[in-house]
Amino acid sequence: MAEEKKDSPKAAIAWMLLASAAFGSGSALVKSTAGDVGVWTVVFGRSLVIMVILLAWSQFYGASLHIGNRRLMLWRSAIGLTAMFCYFYSVQKIPLSNAVTLQYTSPLFVALFSGAILRERVPPLIYGCILVSLIGTILIVSPSLEYIDIDATIALISGVFSAFAYLAVRGLRTSSSPDGIVFWFAAFCTLISLPFAAGELLTLKLYDGLAVIGVGICAGIGQTG
């Protein structure tokens, strides 16, 4: 009975709402660091917090961090880091609502690419919906259709790379544990971002440091949800 309640649709919706609230809060914290904290420092802090939490989780509760297809995991990590950097950069440069909307175009590209990459059947209606959505996206990137907002375009690129990352995660589902995928991605991002963030980490103000840690906590809650 307890297991049935745990896996109920209501519980799933509650987790989804929690995840959305956590990701939204994390994005707001990233926005609050604009002009004070570099993107690489935010990436480092977010990744380090998640890595430490999952490492502790695996030690105390025996969670598996196994990765089967290491080459695919490396690809997922590289494109995921690119997507994260582009998103955090755009959040600091353009209105938060625009950055989030453009980054959340990733499901459109997942649907668009899944047919070619995963050989999944995509109904014609879906392609029609994608077309309408992309027209709306273009109006966000270039409202007047006379010039292209580079910072908004970077947010859109984040959505494209996020789609490739999701497809890679799907490919890892049969050979790797969920905790392992999240942990090794965080470890990869921590390692790559450290050289770029090291100089700034020593000069962070207390509020900025707490905001960066908060981004990591929100991301961890969001991914769990």
Summary of the structure (lengths in Angstrom):
residues: 225
radius of gyration: 18.3
end to end distance: 21.7
largest distance: 59.6
contacts: 711
relative contact order: 0.22
helix: 80%
strand: 0%
